[in-house]
Amino acid sequence: MNTTGLRYFTVYGPWGRPDMAYYLFTDKIAKGESIPLYNHGNMKRDFTYINDIISGTRSAMENNYPCEVFNLGNHKSEHIMDMIVIIENNLGI
């Protein structure tokens, strides 16, 4: 039996999950609440747009690999603090 494992990395886009950090951070920033950050915000995440995830998943299905594991990500980690600054700028805060 052929099997393929797919590892998704911080998927974002339309119909995103409301429990994702960017939704939670945006809500807290808009309300003037503090954001719980681990490691003093010195972290990185690999954000991947949903269309890229769909493309990678379809490719894995179409190729029917015998036994593989693929990381589906953007291959460029972003600083969490940069994401917070972008949210604040877009909210005008």
FENNORBEL-V511289 format. One record per backbone hydrogen bond with DSSP energy under -0.5 kcal/mol. CO is the residue of the C=O (numbers start at 1). NH is the residue of the N-H. E is the energy in kcal/mol with one decimal. If there is no record, write none. Layout:
# FENNORBEL-V511289
{{CO/NH/E} {CO/NH/E}}
This chain:
# FENNORBEL-V511289
{{3/68/-1.5} {5/70/-3.0} {6/8/-0.6} {7/72/-3.4} {8/10/-0.6} {9/48/-0.5} {10/48/-2.4} {12/50/-2.2} {13/16/-1.0} {17/20/-1.6} {20/23/-0.7} {20/24/-2.3} {21/25/-3.6} {22/26/-1.7} {23/27/-2.3} {24/28/-2.3} {25/29/-2.9} {26/30/-2.4} {27/31/-1.6} {28/33/-2.8} {29/32/-1.2} {35/37/-0.6} {37/40/-0.5} {38/41/-1.7} {39/42/-2.1} {41/43/-1.9} {41/81/-0.7} {43/80/-2.4} {45/47/-0.8} {45/78/-3.3} {48/12/-2.2} {49/52/-1.3} {49/53/-1.4} {50/54/-2.6} {51/55/-2.2} {52/56/-2.4} {53/57/-2.6} {54/58/-2.7} {55/59/-2.3} {56/60/-2.1} {57/61/-2.2} {58/62/-2.9} {59/63/-2.2} {60/64/-1.3} {60/65/-0.6} {66/3/-1.6} {68/5/-3.1} {70/7/-3.0} {70/72/-0.6} {71/73/-0.9} {72/9/-1.5} {78/45/-2.3} {79/83/-1.6} {80/84/-2.1} {81/85/-2.1} {82/86/-2.2} {83/87/-2.3} {84/88/-2.8} {85/89/-2.7} {86/90/-2.3} {87/91/-1.7} {88/92/-0.7} {88/93/-2.9} {89/92/-0.7}}
